Amino acid sequence: ESRWPYLFGVIIVPALVQVVILPFLPESPRYLLLEKNNKSKAEKAFQTFLGKDDVSHEVEEVLAESRVQRNTKLVSVLQLLRTRAVRWQVITVVITMGCYQLCGLNAV
C-alpha cells in the first residue's frame, strides 16, 4: 500500500515524453487546409507524410470531400426514425446499447 503514490507517479513519464515530442510533429494537412486556409503548409505536411513531391491530387481530394460534406443535409433523430430505410438499423443499435448499459458490461 505504501507504493501506490509511485504507481500514480509513473504516469508522468509518458506525459513528459509527449510534451517534449509534440512541438516537433507536423500538423494535420486537413486541419491546415480546411481550418487554417493555409494551402502551402498543408502541401508541405502532405509531402512530409507521404514522402512525395506532387501532392496536388491529395489536396484536391480533401477540398472535394469538404465540398461534399458541406452540401450534406443534417437529419434529426425523429427524421431518422421516420425514414423506413434506416429505421430498423437505428432501433437495433439503440436497443443493443441500452442493453449494454443495463447489464453492467461497461462497469466491468
C-alpha positions in Angstrom: 0.0 0.0 0.0 2.9 2.4 0.6 3.9 2.2 -3.0 0.7 3.4 -4.6 1.9 7.0 -5.0 4.8 5.7 -7.1 2.4 3.8 -9.3 0.4 7.0 -9.9 3.7 8.9 -10.4 4.7 6.7 -13.3 2.0 8.3 -15.4 4.2 11.5 -15.5 6.8 9.8 -17.7 4.7 9.3 -20.9 3.1 12.7 -20.4 6.5 14.4 -20.3 7.7 12.5 -23.4 4.6 13.7 -25.2 5.1 17.3 -24.1 8.7 17.2 -25.4 7.9 15.5 -28.7 4.7 17.2 -29.6 6.2 20.5 -30.9 8.3 18.7 -33.4 5.3 16.8 -35.0 3.7 18.3 -38.2 0.2 19.5 -38.0 -2.6 17.6 -39.9 -2.8 18.6 -43.6 -6.5 18.5 -43.5 -6.6 20.9 -40.5 -4.1 23.2 -42.1 -6.1 23.3 -45.4 -9.7 23.5 -44.1 -9.4 25.3 -40.8 -6.4 27.5 -41.2 -6.8 28.0 -45.0 -3.1 27.6 -45.5 -2.5 25.6 -48.7 1.3 25.9 -48.7 1.7 24.5 -45.2 -0.9 21.8 -46.0 1.1 20.7 -49.1 4.3 20.7 -47.1 2.6 18.5 -44.4 1.3 16.1 -47.1 4.8 15.9 -48.6 6.2 15.1 -45.1 3.6 12.4 -44.5 3.6 10.8 -48.0 7.2 11.3 -48.9 6.5 12.6 -52.5 6.7 16.0 -54.1 3.5 16.1 -56.1 0.6 16.2 -53.6 -1.9 18.2 -55.7 -4.1 15.2 -56.1 -4.4 14.7 -52.3 -5.1 18.5 -51.7 -7.9 18.4 -54.4 -9.3 15.2 -52.8 -9.5 16.9 -49.4 -11.1 20.0 -50.9 -13.7 17.9 -52.8 -14.5 15.9 -49.7 -15.0 19.2 -47.8 -17.4 20.5 -50.5 -19.4 17.3 -50.4 -19.6 17.4 -46.6 -20.8 21.0 -46.6 -23.6 20.1 -49.0 -24.8 17.1 -46.9 -28.1 17.8 -45.1 -28.1 17.0 -41.4 -31.0 14.9 -40.2 -32.7 15.0 -36.8 -33.3 11.9 -34.7 -37.0 12.0 -35.4 -36.4 12.3 -39.2 -34.0 9.4 -39.0 -36.6 7.2 -37.3 -39.3 8.2 -39.8 -37.1 7.0 -42.7 -38.0 3.4 -43.5 -34.6 2.6 -45.0 -32.7 3.0 -41.7 -35.4 2.7 -39.0 -34.6 -0.9 -38.0 -30.9 -0.4 -38.0 -31.3 2.6 -35.7 -33.7 0.7 -33.4 -31.3 -2.3 -33.3 -28.3 -0.1 -32.3 -30.4 1.8 -29.6 -31.6 -1.5 -28.1 -28.1 -3.0 -28.1 -26.5 0.0 -26.5 -29.3 0.2 -23.9 -28.7 -3.5 -23.0 -25.0 -2.8 -22.6 -25.9 0.0 -20.2 -28.4 -2.1 -18.2 -26.4 -5.3 -17.9 -23.4 -3.5 -16.4 -20.9 -4.6 -19.1 -19.4 -1.1 -19.2 -18.7 -1.2 -15.4 -16.7 -4.4 -15.8 
